[in-house]
Amino acid sequence: MAQLSLLNTGKDEIRQRLQSLRQELNLHAHRYYVLDDPILADAEYDRLFQELLALEQQHPELITPDSPSQRVGGTPLAQFRTVPHTIPMLSLENAFDGDALMEFEERLFRFLQSREPIAYVTEPKLDGLAVELVYEDGLFTIGSTRGDGVAGEDITNNLKTIPTIPLRLLTPEGMAFPKRLEVRGEVFIGLADFKKLNAERATAGETLFANPRNAAAGSLRQLDPRITATRPLDFFVYGVSDPAPLPCANQQGLLHYLGSLGFKVNPLVRLCRSIAEVVTQFTVLQAQRASLTYDIDGMVVKVNDCALQERLGAKARSPRWA
């Protein structure tokens, strides 16, 4: 059905066409930005997006929160409001060498009063900003900064502009998502995008950003989301506030599950069967660092088993299992 004839059809047909357009555009955006595997030409995507915009302009009452049109725009805020985290976003302890990693495992053994082998998951520690995304019935409803770990700033409209953050979760075949899901991850700007952004600012006579992290932070804290939408922000998911309700027995499975919901997972996540393998992986990552497309400031190490994470719990400022 052509676009012009749609504008004169009944509301039910228009509602169905809008739903179809939203699903198709969101699917292709996921393939383009998250999977890096586009199957639709840019011109065709633009044509579908313009059809969506035209129909929504004719029928604004049919606009939904998960529409691709809702990624850009919004009224500038006077200030950010503070929102609490249901479960605190804790910081991580530092370990600077192999000996420190070995001591980390020894502390786990002592706490557990067992020397049963422990498997770990490692991933690059991106030099970005930690955020929390809340999904209710699969729909992205609120996003916030880490803040002081107990509460952060509501930056929902800014986070909606990031194409690698799904506005509505995908539904994996044979699986479901909980009524409420609190996802955590890192917002960052890649090195090539950072270089291009600063070149554009230099041409415009604007102050340059000192580094990609500052650029990402400044972009996320814009009171006008239309400014944020012009910045090349990206996102990697790394966990959830509470994995207990999810169909995942371990961290590796959790990341696979989150990927199936539409999130972008770092491809350099690795499963290590022992702390010795963790030390080796740290050496490998150090060698890869110069060739990465983003800044990192270390490697994150987490106990793989979710039940073991639960047993280990947390100290005042950091989890014992990471």
Secondary structure, DSSP 8 states (H G I E B T S, - for coil): --HHHHTTS-HHHHHHHHHHHHHHHHHHHIIIIISS---S-HHHHHHHHHHHHHHHHH-GGG--TTSGGGGS-----SS--EEE-SS---------SHHHHHHHHHHHHHHHT------EEEEEEESSEEEEEEEETTEEEEEEE-TTSSEEEB-HHHHTT-TTS-SB----TT----SEEEEEEEEE--HHHHHHHHHHHHHTT----SSHHHHHHHHHT-SSHHHHTTS--EEEEEEES--TTSS-SBHHHHHHHHHHTT--B-TT-EEESSHHHHHHHHHHHHHHGGG-SS-EEEEEEEESBHHHHHHH-B-SSSBTT-
